[in-house]
Amino acid sequence: MTDTMLSIQLYSVRTELGQKRPATLRRLAELGYRRVEPYDILSDPENLARDLAAAGLEAPTAHVKLLDVPIDEALAAAKTVGVETLIVPWVDPALFADRAGVESLAARINAAAESAAAEGRRVGYHNHDFEFSTLIDGRAAWEILVELLDERVVLQVDTYWASVGGADVFELLPRLASRIRFVHVNDEEPEPDDPPTLGVPVVGRMSEVTVLAARSVELVVVEVVVDGDPLPAVERNTRVFQGALA
């Protein structure tokens, strides 16, 4: 199960990719990865596709700023790299200030999903904490967004940030199992400047989260953001989640 379900967000090794992408991708493959999640497929799709193939890696998902670039350009890059699901990685938190903003956002994502579907691809949405901590009429803005999104739009839940924002990930994952197709995980301690956790904590419980998610999601995606050399943290996290998925 590990080989097929575990992926890694390439932002985790962004500095190394800039300096020596082929070698870094090979190192990820040596750690046991068969799938990765790029954070930039637009700058150099042809060479990225070449380097992934040379390392024996696939990129079924990618973070793409779909709302900031022409959809045709994004879909063309996705085709070149072999990306099946283009995931909106971040939006302006101000869009969640009221229902009108969420409705406008949902309409834009739905339009992108319709264009992607015509090309045999999907669109997804990745959360941070503010979608959950912002309340509209007493409800988490994220819940309202999910209701407004076309069912073709899949969800990628960042389990740490969802819990920080106020979610109970252990309730959320099974309740929306048909919509949540991917999760982001990491086994690092919170940074000192991270906001307090408003929901059910997942720190120290990531193996439980992973086992629960694995019942329904397509991929568990490791994302590690650390100062300095990221490879020791990447290697440790990889072992943790390989073990949880074994």
Secondary structure as UniProt FT lines:
FT   HELIX           2..5
FT   STRAND          6..9
FT   HELIX           10..13
FT   HELIX           14..30
FT   TURN            31..32
FT   STRAND          35..37
FT   HELIX           45..55
FT   STRAND          61..63
FT   TURN            66..68
FT   HELIX           71..81
FT   STRAND          85..88
FT   HELIX           93..96
FT   HELIX           99..118
FT   TURN            119..120
FT   STRAND          122..126
FT   HELIX           130..133
FT   STRAND          135..136
FT   TURN            137..138
FT   STRAND          139..140
FT   HELIX           141..148
FT   TURN            151..152
FT   STRAND          154..158
FT   HELIX           159..165
FT   HELIX           169..175
FT   TURN            176..179
FT   STRAND          180..185
FT   TURN            192..193
FT   TURN            203..204
FT   HELIX           206..213
FT   TURN            214..216
FT   STRAND          219..222
FT   HELIX           231..245
//
